[in-house]
Amino acid sequence: QVHLVESGGGLVQAGDSLRLSCAASGRTVGFYAVGWFRQAPGKEREFVAAINWSGRSTDYADSMKGRFTISRDNARNTTVYLEMNSLKPEDTAVYYCATRRNVAIVTEGAEYEFWGQGTQVTVSS
């Protein structure tokens, strides 16, 4: 079984930065791709970024390219990070990490099997 726990959310001002963390546990989770998604109130869940098992391949939603960076550390316990810079009020959402029992990354949320509980990010103007 895979367990994901997000942390690092909070209230920041526009232009600030935040780093979200996703701590993943599970015997073979180091071999799985991980994605970040977000959901704002009244909106559908949207893809943010994803990273393959090794960290050598990443993908981003167009609106996040250049501002967000996804990375992972498989050294001991798998942790996936989302560095968010130049935050905007429209980045306000609950951010979720998710993983799937596959090494490759995908952008469709329905392809992910395991989800964390989410962490709230609020960006004030």
N, CA, C and O atoms as a GROMACS GRO file, in nm:
protein
  500
    1GLN      N    1   0.085  -0.120   0.000
    1GLN     CA    2   0.000   0.000   0.000
    1GLN      C    3   0.088   0.124   0.000
    1GLN      O    4   0.197   0.124   0.057
    2VAL      N    5   0.041   0.228  -0.063
    2VAL     CA    6   0.114   0.354  -0.073
    2VAL      C    7   0.041   0.461   0.007
    2VAL      O    8  -0.081   0.473   0.002
    3HIS      N    9   0.118   0.538   0.080
    3HIS     CA   10   0.062   0.646   0.161
    3HIS      C   11   0.135   0.775   0.128
    3HIS      O   12   0.258   0.779   0.127
    4LEU      N   13   0.059   0.881   0.101
    4LEU     CA   14   0.116   1.010   0.064
    4LEU      C   15   0.072   1.116   0.162
    4LEU      O   16  -0.045   1.122   0.200
    5VAL      N   17   0.166   1.200   0.204
    5VAL     CA   18   0.134   1.309   0.296
    5VAL      C   19   0.196   1.438   0.244
    5VAL      O   20   0.318   1.447   0.232
    6GLU      N   21   0.112   1.536   0.213
    6GLU     CA   22   0.160   1.665   0.166
    6GLU      C   23   0.181   1.759   0.284
    6GLU      O   24   0.116   1.748   0.388
    7SER      N   25   0.273   1.853   0.266
    7SER     CA   26   0.296   1.957   0.366
    7SER      C   27   0.356   2.078   0.297
    7SER      O   28   0.398   2.071   0.182
    8GLY      N   29   0.361   2.189   0.370
    8GLY     CA   30   0.426   2.308   0.318
    8GLY      C   31   0.334   2.417   0.270
    8GLY      O   32   0.380   2.526   0.234
    9GLY      N   33   0.205   2.391   0.268
    9GLY     CA   34   0.112   2.494   0.226
    9GLY      C   35   0.102   2.606   0.328
    9GLY      O   36   0.154   2.594   0.439
   10GLY      N   37   0.035   2.713   0.290
   10GLY     CA   38   0.018   2.825   0.381
   10GLY      C   39  -0.037   2.946   0.311
   10GLY      O   40  -0.080   2.940   0.196
   11LEU      N   41  -0.037   3.056   0.383
   11LEU     CA   42  -0.084   3.184   0.332
   11LEU      C   43   0.036   3.272   0.298
   11LEU      O   44   0.120   3.300   0.384
   12VAL      N   45   0.043   3.314   0.174
   12VAL     CA   46   0.154   3.398   0.129
   12VAL      C   47   0.098   3.514   0.047
   12VAL      O   48  -0.020   3.517   0.013
   13GLN      N   49   0.186   3.609   0.017
   13GLN     CA   50   0.146   3.722  -0.066
   13GLN      C   51   0.187   3.697  -0.211
   13GLN      O   52   0.277   3.617  -0.238
   14ALA      N   53   0.122   3.765  -0.300
   14ALA     CA   54   0.157   3.753  -0.442
   14ALA      C   55   0.304   3.786  -0.462
   14ALA      O   56   0.356   3.883  -0.406
   15GLY      N   57   0.371   3.704  -0.542
   15GLY     CA   58   0.512   3.720  -0.566
   15GLY      C   59   0.602   3.637  -0.476
   15GLY      O   60   0.721   3.620  -0.504
   16ASP      N   61   0.545   3.585  -0.370
   16ASP     CA   62   0.622   3.501  -0.277
   16ASP      C   63   0.644   3.362  -0.334
   16ASP      O   64   0.594   3.327  -0.441
   17SER      N   65   0.720   3.283  -0.259
   17SER     CA   66   0.750   3.145  -0.297
   17SER      C   67   0.709   3.050  -0.186
   17SER      O   68   0.703   3.087  -0.069
   18LEU      N   69   0.681   2.928  -0.224
   18LEU     CA   70   0.651   2.820  -0.131
   18LEU      C   71   0.710   2.691  -0.185
   18LEU      O   72   0.722   2.673  -0.306
   19ARG      N   73   0.747   2.602  -0.095
   19ARG     CA   74   0.788   2.470  -0.137
   19ARG      C   75   0.699   2.367  -0.069
   19ARG      O   76   0.696   2.356   0.053
   20LEU      N   77   0.628   2.293  -0.150
   20LEU     CA   78   0.544   2.185  -0.101
   20LEU      C   79   0.624   2.056  -0.101
   20LEU      O   80   0.710   2.034  -0.185
   21SER      N   81   0.593   1.970  -0.005
   21SER     CA   82   0.657   1.840   0.004
   21SER      C   83   0.550   1.731   0.002
   21SER      O   84   0.439   1.750   0.053
   22CYS      N   85   0.586   1.619  -0.055
   22CYS     CA   86   0.498   1.502  -0.058
   22CYS      C   87   0.582   1.384  -0.011
   22CYS      O   88   0.668   1.334  -0.084
   23ALA      N   89   0.556   1.340   0.111
   23ALA     CA   90   0.628   1.225   0.165
   23ALA      C   91   0.553   1.099   0.128
   23ALA      O   92   0.435   1.082   0.162
   24ALA      N   93   0.621   1.011   0.059
   24ALA     CA   94   0.558   0.888   0.008
   24ALA      C   95   0.615   0.767   0.080
   24ALA      O   96   0.737   0.756   0.095
   25SER      N   97   0.531   0.679   0.124
   25SER     CA   98   0.576   0.556   0.187
   25SER      C   99   0.512   0.438   0.116
   25SER      O  100   0.401   0.446   0.064
   26GLY      N  101   0.586   0.329   0.114
   26GLY     CA  102   0.541   0.212   0.041
   26GLY      C  103   0.664   0.141  -0.010
   26GLY      O  104   0.763   0.206  -0.044
   27ARG      N  105   0.659   0.010  -0.017
   27ARG     CA  106   0.780  -0.067  -0.043
   27ARG      C  107   0.849  -0.032  -0.174
   27ARG      O  108   0.971  -0.026  -0.179
   28THR      N  109   0.772  -0.007  -0.280
   28THR     CA  110   0.832   0.017  -0.410
   28THR      C  111   0.798   0.155  -0.465
   28THR      O  112   0.806   0.178  -0.586
   29VAL      N  113   0.761   0.246  -0.376
   29VAL     CA  114   0.715   0.376  -0.424
   29VAL      C  115   0.826   0.453  -0.495
   29VAL      O  116   0.798   0.541  -0.575
   30GLY      N  117   0.951   0.420  -0.466
   30GLY     CA  118   1.061   0.488  -0.534
   30GLY      C  119   1.063   0.463  -0.683
   30GLY      O  120   1.133   0.534  -0.756
   31PHE      N  121   0.988   0.365  -0.730
   31PHE     CA  122   0.984   0.334  -0.872
   31PHE      C  123   0.862   0.393  -0.942
   31PHE      O  124   0.841   0.368  -1.061
   32TYR      N  125   0.784   0.470  -0.871
   32TYR     CA  126   0.660   0.520  -0.927
   32TYR      C  127   0.672   0.666  -0.970
   32TYR      O  128   0.746   0.744  -0.910
   33ALA      N  129   0.599   0.702  -1.074
   33ALA     CA  130   0.586   0.842  -1.111
   33ALA      C  131   0.495   0.912  -1.009
   33ALA      O  132   0.407   0.850  -0.949
   34VAL      N  133   0.518   1.040  -0.991
   34VAL     CA  134   0.439   1.119  -0.897
   34VAL      C  135   0.394   1.247  -0.965
   34VAL      O  136   0.470   1.309  -1.040
   35GLY      N  137   0.273   1.286  -0.938
   35GLY     CA  138   0.220   1.410  -0.994
   35GLY      C  139   0.166   1.502  -0.886
   35GLY      O  140   0.127   1.458  -0.778
   36TRP      N  141   0.165   1.629  -0.918
   36TRP     CA  142   0.098   1.729  -0.834
   36TRP      C  143  -0.024   1.781  -0.910
   36TRP      O  144  -0.017   1.809  -1.030
   37PHE      N  145  -0.133   1.794  -0.839
   37PHE     CA  146  -0.256   1.849  -0.893
   37PHE      C  147  -0.307   1.955  -0.796
   37PHE      O  148  -0.263   1.962  -0.682
   38ARG      N  149  -0.400   2.035  -0.843
   38ARG     CA  150  -0.458   2.134  -0.753
   38ARG      C  151  -0.605   2.151  -0.786
   38ARG      O  152  -0.649   2.126  -0.898
   39GLN      N  153  -0.680   2.194  -0.687
   39GLN     CA  154  -0.822   2.220  -0.707
   39GLN      C  155  -0.861   2.344  -0.630
   39GLN      O  156  -0.849   2.350  -0.508
   40ALA      N  157  -0.908   2.444  -0.704
   40ALA     CA  158  -0.956   2.568  -0.644
   40ALA      C  159  -1.106   2.556  -0.619
   40ALA      O  160  -1.173   2.476  -0.684
   41PRO      N  161  -1.158   2.635  -0.527
   41PRO     CA  162  -1.302   2.628  -0.498
   41PRO      C  163  -1.386   2.652  -0.623
   41PRO      O  164  -1.364   2.748  -0.696
   42GLY      N  165  -1.480   2.563  -0.645
   42GLY     CA  166  -1.570   2.578  -0.760
   42GLY      C  167  -1.510   2.541  -0.893
   42GLY      O  168  -1.574   2.558  -0.996
   43LYS      N  169  -1.387   2.491  -0.893
   43LYS     CA  170  -1.321   2.455  -1.018
   43LYS      C  171  -1.285   2.308  -1.018
   43LYS      O  172  -1.280   2.243  -0.913
   44GLU      N  173  -1.260   2.256  -1.138
   44GLU     CA  174  -1.219   2.118  -1.149
   44GLU      C  175  -1.071   2.103  -1.110
   44GLU      O  176  -0.993   2.198  -1.115
   45ARG      N  177  -1.038   1.982  -1.072
   45ARG     CA  178  -0.898   1.952  -1.044
   45ARG      C  179  -0.816   1.968  -1.170
   45ARG      O  180  -0.859   1.929  -1.279
   46GLU      N  181  -0.696   2.026  -1.156
   46GLU     CA  182  -0.611   2.044  -1.272
   46GLU      C  183  -0.470   1.994  -1.245
   46GLU      O  184  -0.420   1.997  -1.132
   47PHE      N  185  -0.408   1.949  -1.351
   47PHE     CA  186  -0.270   1.901  -1.346
   47PHE      C  187  -0.175   2.018  -1.325
   47PHE      O  188  -0.192   2.125  -1.382
   48VAL      N  189  -0.074   1.995  -1.241
   48VAL     CA  190   0.027   2.097  -1.216
   48VAL      C  191   0.161   2.054  -1.271
   48VAL      O  192   0.220   2.123  -1.354
   49ALA      N  193   0.210   1.940  -1.225
   49ALA     CA  194   0.342   1.892  -1.267
   49ALA      C  195   0.352   1.744  -1.235
   49ALA      O  196   0.277   1.692  -1.152
   50ALA      N  197   0.447   1.676  -1.300
   50ALA     CA  198   0.470   1.536  -1.273
   50ALA      C  199   0.617   1.504  -1.295
   50ALA      O  200   0.688   1.574  -1.368
   51ILE      N  201   0.660   1.396  -1.231
   51ILE     CA  202   0.800   1.356  -1.240
   51ILE      C  203   0.806   1.204  -1.246
   51ILE      O  204   0.729   1.136  -1.179
   52ASN      N  205   0.898   1.153  -1.328
   52ASN     CA  206   0.906   1.008  -1.339
   52ASN      C  207   0.985   0.951  -1.222
   52ASN      O  208   1.028   1.025  -1.134
   53TRP      N  209   1.004   0.820  -1.222
   53TRP     CA  210   1.060   0.756  -1.104
   53TRP      C  211   1.202   0.802  -1.075
   53TRP      O  212   1.240   0.813  -0.958
   54SER      N  213   1.280   0.830  -1.178
   54SER     CA  214   1.421   0.865  -1.156
   54SER      C  215   1.440   1.015  -1.133
   54SER      O  216   1.544   1.057  -1.082
   55GLY      N  217   1.341   1.093  -1.171
   55GLY     CA  218   1.355   1.238  -1.162
   55GLY      C  219   1.413   1.302  -1.286
   55GLY      O  220   1.427   1.424  -1.292
   56ARG      N  221   1.446   1.221  -1.384
   56ARG     CA  222   1.510   1.274  -1.505
   56ARG      C  223   1.409   1.327  -1.606
   56ARG      O  224   1.445   1.398  -1.699
   57SER      N  225   1.283   1.293  -1.586
   57SER     CA  226   1.180   1.339  -1.678
   57SER      C  227   1.071   1.410  -1.600
   57SER      O  228   1.021   1.357  -1.501
   58THR      N  229   1.034   1.528  -1.645
   58THR     CA  230   0.929   1.605  -1.579
   58THR      C  231   0.834   1.663  -1.682
   58THR      O  232   0.866   1.670  -1.801
   59ASP      N  233   0.718   1.702  -1.637
   59ASP     CA  234   0.621   1.767  -1.723
   59ASP      C  235   0.546   1.870  -1.640
   59ASP      O  236   0.526   1.851  -1.520
   60TYR      N  237   0.504   1.978  -1.704
   60TYR     CA  238   0.435   2.086  -1.635
   60TYR      C  239   0.316   2.133  -1.716
   60TYR      O  240   0.316   2.127  -1.839
   61ALA      N  241   0.214   2.181  -1.646
   61ALA     CA  242   0.108   2.252  -1.714
   61ALA      C  243   0.166   2.383  -1.767
   61ALA      O  244   0.256   2.441  -1.708
   62ASP      N  245   0.112   2.427  -1.878
   62ASP     CA  246   0.169   2.546  -1.943
   62ASP      C  247   0.174   2.666  -1.850
   62ASP      O  248   0.271   2.742  -1.852
   63SER      N  249   0.072   2.685  -1.770
   63SER     CA  250   0.066   2.804  -1.685
   63SER      C  251   0.166   2.800  -1.570
   63SER      O  252   0.190   2.901  -1.505
   64MET      N  253   0.226   2.683  -1.545
   64MET     CA  254   0.322   2.669  -1.437
   64MET      C  255   0.467   2.668  -1.486
   64MET      O  256   0.560   2.684  -1.407
   65LYS      N  257   0.486   2.650  -1.615
   65LYS     CA  258   0.621   2.644  -1.667
   65LYS      C  259   0.697   2.772  -1.637
   65LYS      O  260   0.647   2.882  -1.659
   66GLY      N  261   0.819   2.756  -1.588
   66GLY     CA  262   0.902   2.871  -1.555
   66GLY      C  263   0.882   2.923  -1.414
   66GLY      O  264   0.967   2.996  -1.363
   67ARG      N  265   0.771   2.887  -1.351
   67ARG     CA  266   0.746   2.932  -1.213
   67ARG      C  267   0.755   2.818  -1.113
   67ARG      O  268   0.800   2.837  -1.000
   68PHE      N  269   0.712   2.698  -1.154
   68PHE     CA  270   0.711   2.584  -1.064
   68PHE      C  271   0.819   2.485  -1.106
   68PHE      O  272   0.849   2.470  -1.225
   69THR      N  273   0.877   2.418  -1.006
   69THR     CA  274   0.976   2.315  -1.033
   69THR      C  275   0.945   2.193  -0.947
   69THR      O  276   0.930   2.204  -0.825
   70ILE      N  277   0.936   2.078  -1.011
   70ILE     CA  278   0.913   1.954  -0.940
   70ILE      C  279   1.044   1.877  -0.932
   70ILE      O  280   1.122   1.875  -1.027
   71SER      N  281   1.068   1.814  -0.817
   71SER     CA  282   1.189   1.735  -0.799
   71SER      C  283   1.157   1.624  -0.700
   71SER      O  284   1.053   1.624  -0.635
   72ARG      N  285   1.248   1.528  -0.690
   72ARG     CA  286   1.225   1.419  -0.595
   72ARG      C  287   1.356   1.371  -0.537
   72ARG      O  288   1.462   1.385  -0.597
   73ASP      N  289   1.346   1.314  -0.419
   73ASP     CA  290   1.460   1.256  -0.350
   73ASP      C  291   1.423   1.114  -0.313
   73ASP      O  292   1.338   1.092  -0.227
   74ASN      N  293   1.487   1.017  -0.378
   74ASN     CA  294   1.459   0.876  -0.351
   74ASN      C  295   1.562   0.814  -0.259
   74ASN      O  296   1.561   0.693  -0.237
   75ALA      N  297   1.652   0.896  -0.205
   75ALA     CA  298   1.768   0.841  -0.135
   75ALA      C  299   1.729   0.751  -0.019
   75ALA      O  300   1.776   0.638  -0.010
   76ARG      N  301   1.643   0.799   0.068
   76ARG     CA  302   1.602   0.718   0.181
   76ARG      C  303   1.453   0.692   0.172
   76ARG      O  304   1.411   0.582   0.136
   77ASN      N  305   1.376   0.789   0.202
   77ASN     CA  306   1.230   0.781   0.184
   77ASN      C  307   1.193   0.874   0.070
   77ASN      O  308   1.240   0.988   0.065
   78THR      N  309   1.110   0.829  -0.018
   78THR     CA  310   1.077   0.910  -0.134
   78THR      C  311   1.001   1.035  -0.094
   78THR      O  312   0.896   1.028  -0.030
   79THR      N  313   1.055   1.150  -0.131
   79THR     CA  314   0.989   1.276  -0.110
   79THR      C  315   0.989   1.353  -0.241
   79THR      O  316   1.093   1.366  -0.305
   80VAL      N  317   0.876   1.403  -0.279
   80VAL     CA  318   0.863   1.482  -0.401
   80VAL      C  319   0.832   1.625  -0.362
   80VAL      O  320   0.745   1.650  -0.278
   81TYR      N  321   0.901   1.718  -0.423
   81TYR     CA  322   0.888   1.859  -0.390
   81TYR      C  323   0.825   1.936  -0.506
   81TYR      O  324   0.842   1.900  -0.623
   82LEU      N  325   0.754   2.040  -0.471
   82LEU     CA  326   0.704   2.134  -0.571
   82LEU      C  327   0.745   2.273  -0.525
   82LEU      O  328   0.688   2.328  -0.431
   83GLU      N  329   0.844   2.328  -0.592
   83GLU     CA  330   0.890   2.463  -0.563
   83GLU      C  331   0.806   2.559  -0.646
   83GLU      O  332   0.802   2.549  -0.769
   84MET      N  333   0.740   2.651  -0.579
   84MET     CA  334   0.650   2.744  -0.647
   84MET      C  335   0.700   2.887  -0.626
   84MET      O  336   0.709   2.935  -0.513
   85ASN      N  337   0.732   2.953  -0.734
   85ASN     CA  338   0.782   3.090  -0.728
   85ASN      C  339   0.686   3.186  -0.797
   85ASN      O  340   0.599   3.144  -0.874
   86SER      N  341   0.702   3.314  -0.768
   86SER     CA  342   0.618   3.418  -0.829
   86SER      C  343   0.471   3.382  -0.819
   86SER      O  344   0.398   3.387  -0.918
   87LEU      N  345   0.429   3.345  -0.700
   87LEU     CA  346   0.291   3.300  -0.682
   87LEU      C  347   0.192   3.412  -0.710
   87LEU      O  348   0.218   3.530  -0.685
   88LYS      N  349   0.078   3.371  -0.764
   88LYS     CA  350  -0.028   3.462  -0.800
   88LYS      C  351  -0.155   3.425  -0.725
   88LYS      O  352  -0.170   3.310  -0.683
   89PRO      N  353  -0.246   3.518  -0.706
   89PRO     CA  354  -0.372   3.483  -0.638
   89PRO      C  355  -0.444   3.367  -0.705
   89PRO      O  356  -0.512   3.290  -0.637
   90GLU      N  357  -0.432   3.353  -0.836
   90GLU     CA  358  -0.499   3.243  -0.905
   90GLU      C  359  -0.433   3.108  -0.879
   90GLU      O  360  -0.484   3.005  -0.923
   91ASP      N  361  -0.320   3.107  -0.809
   91ASP     CA  362  -0.260   2.980  -0.768
   91ASP      C  363  -0.324   2.926  -0.640
   91ASP      O  364  -0.292   2.815  -0.596
   92THR      N  365  -0.412   3.003  -0.580
   92THR     CA  366  -0.480   2.959  -0.459
   92THR      C  367  -0.561   2.834  -0.486
   92THR      O  368  -0.645   2.831  -0.576
   93ALA      N  369  -0.535   2.729  -0.408
   93ALA     CA  370  -0.601   2.600  -0.429
   93ALA      C  371  -0.554   2.503  -0.322
   93ALA      O  372  -0.460   2.531  -0.246
   94VAL      N  373  -0.620   2.389  -0.316
   94VAL     CA  374  -0.566   2.276  -0.241
   94VAL      C  375  -0.479   2.197  -0.337
   94VAL      O  376  -0.522   2.161  -0.446
   95TYR      N  377  -0.357   2.171  -0.296
   95TYR     CA  378  -0.261   2.100  -0.378
   95TYR      C  379  -0.248   1.956  -0.329
   95TYR      O  380  -0.231   1.930  -0.210
   96TYR      N  381  -0.258   1.864  -0.423
   96TYR     CA  382  -0.252   1.722  -0.393
   96TYR      C  383  -0.136   1.658  -0.466
   96TYR      O  384  -0.105   1.694  -0.580
   97CYS      N  385  -0.071   1.563  -0.402
   97CYS     CA  386   0.022   1.478  -0.477
   97CYS      C  387  -0.043   1.342  -0.496
   97CYS      O  388  -0.128   1.299  -0.417
   98ALA      N  389  -0.002   1.276  -0.601
   98ALA     CA  390  -0.061   1.148  -0.636
   98ALA      C  391   0.046   1.062  -0.702
   98ALA      O  392   0.144   1.113  -0.757
   99THR      N  393   0.026   0.931  -0.696
   99THR     CA  394   0.122   0.842  -0.759
   99THR      C  395   0.049   0.725  -0.824
   99THR      O  396  -0.067   0.696  -0.795
  100ARG      N  397   0.122   0.659  -0.911
  100ARG     CA  398   0.065   0.544  -0.983
  100ARG      C  399   0.173   0.438  -0.993
  100ARG      O  400   0.292   0.469  -0.991
  101ARG      N  401   0.130   0.312  -1.003
  101ARG     CA  402   0.226   0.201  -1.006
  101ARG      C  403   0.280   0.186  -1.149
  101ARG      O  404   0.258   0.087  -1.218
  102ASN      N  405   0.353   0.289  -1.188
  102ASN     CA  406   0.413   0.292  -1.320
  102ASN      C  407   0.528   0.392  -1.316
  102ASN      O  408   0.521   0.492  -1.243
  103VAL      N  409   0.632   0.367  -1.392
  103VAL     CA  410   0.748   0.455  -1.388
  103VAL      C  411   0.728   0.582  -1.469
  103VAL      O  412   0.795   0.683  -1.446
  104ALA      N  413   0.634   0.578  -1.565
  104ALA     CA  414   0.618   0.690  -1.658
  104ALA      C  415   0.521   0.794  -1.604
  104ALA      O  416   0.432   0.762  -1.524
  105ILE      N  417   0.537   0.917  -1.648
  105ILE     CA  418   0.450   1.024  -1.602
  105ILE      C  419   0.333   1.042  -1.697
  105ILE      O  420   0.346   1.024  -1.818
  106VAL      N  421   0.220   1.078  -1.641
  106VAL     CA  422   0.102   1.114  -1.718
  106VAL      C  423   0.041   1.238  -1.655
  106VAL      O  424   0.068   1.270  -1.539
  107THR      N  425  -0.041   1.307  -1.731
  107THR     CA  426  -0.100   1.430  -1.680
  107THR      C  427  -0.246   1.416  -1.642
  107THR      O  428  -0.305   1.509  -1.587
  108GLU      N  429  -0.305   1.302  -1.669
  108GLU     CA  430  -0.446   1.280  -1.640
  108GLU      C  431  -0.462   1.227  -1.499
  108GLU      O  432  -0.406   1.123  -1.464
  109GLY      N  433  -0.540   1.297  -1.418
  109GLY     CA  434  -0.558   1.258  -1.279
  109GLY      C  435  -0.618   1.120  -1.263
  109GLY      O  436  -0.586   1.049  -1.167
  110ALA      N  437  -0.704   1.080  -1.355
  110ALA     CA  438  -0.770   0.951  -1.344
  110ALA      C  439  -0.671   0.835  -1.354
  110ALA      O  440  -0.703   0.722  -1.316
  111GLU      N  441  -0.552   0.862  -1.406
  111GLU     CA  442  -0.450   0.757  -1.419
  111GLU      C  443  -0.375   0.732  -1.288
  111GLU      O  444  -0.301   0.634  -1.278
  112TYR      N  445  -0.394   0.818  -1.190
  112TYR     CA  446  -0.322   0.803  -1.063
  112TYR      C  447  -0.407   0.724  -0.964
  112TYR      O  448  -0.528   0.744  -0.955
  113GLU      N  449  -0.342   0.635  -0.891
  113GLU     CA  450  -0.412   0.541  -0.804
  113GLU      C  451  -0.418   0.586  -0.659
  113GLU      O  452  -0.514   0.556  -0.589
  114PHE      N  453  -0.316   0.655  -0.613
  114PHE     CA  454  -0.305   0.691  -0.472
  114PHE      C  455  -0.291   0.842  -0.459
  114PHE      O  456  -0.218   0.907  -0.534
  115TRP      N  457  -0.363   0.897  -0.361
  115TRP     CA  458  -0.367   1.042  -0.343
  115TRP      C  459  -0.343   1.077  -0.196
  115TRP      O  460  -0.379   1.003  -0.105
  116GLY      N  461  -0.279   1.194  -0.178
  116GLY     CA  462  -0.266   1.248  -0.044
  116GLY      C  463  -0.391   1.324  -0.004
  116GLY      O  464  -0.488   1.332  -0.079
  117GLN      N  465  -0.388   1.381   0.117
  117GLN     CA  466  -0.504   1.452   0.169
  117GLN      C  467  -0.508   1.598   0.124
  117GLN      O  468  -0.611   1.664   0.139
  118GLY      N  469  -0.399   1.648   0.070
  118GLY     CA  470  -0.394   1.784   0.018
  118GLY      C  471  -0.340   1.883   0.119
  118GLY      O  472  -0.345   1.862   0.240
  119THR      N  473  -0.287   1.993   0.067
  119THR     CA  474  -0.239   2.103   0.150
  119THR      C  475  -0.286   2.233   0.088
  119THR      O  476  -0.277   2.252  -0.033
  120GLN      N  477  -0.336   2.322   0.170
  120GLN     CA  478  -0.396   2.446   0.122
  120GLN      C  479  -0.288   2.550   0.094
  120GLN      O  480  -0.200   2.574   0.177
  121VAL      N  481  -0.295   2.610  -0.022
  121VAL     CA  482  -0.210   2.724  -0.058
  121VAL      C  483  -0.302   2.842  -0.086
  121VAL      O  484  -0.391   2.834  -0.171
  122THR      N  485  -0.279   2.951  -0.016
  122THR     CA  486  -0.358   3.072  -0.036
  122THR      C  487  -0.263   3.187  -0.066
  122THR      O  488  -0.172   3.216   0.011
  123VAL      N  489  -0.287   3.252  -0.177
  123VAL     CA  490  -0.203   3.363  -0.220
  123VAL      C  491  -0.287   3.490  -0.218
  123VAL      O  492  -0.386   3.501  -0.290
  124SER      N  493  -0.248   3.583  -0.136
  124SER     CA  494  -0.323   3.709  -0.125
  124SER      C  495  -0.264   3.813  -0.220
  124SER      O  496  -0.144   3.811  -0.250
  125SER      N  497  -0.349   3.902  -0.266
  125SER     CA  498  -0.304   4.004  -0.363
  125SER      C  499  -0.253   4.129  -0.292
  125SER      O  500  -0.211   4.224  -0.358
   0.00000   0.00000   0.00000
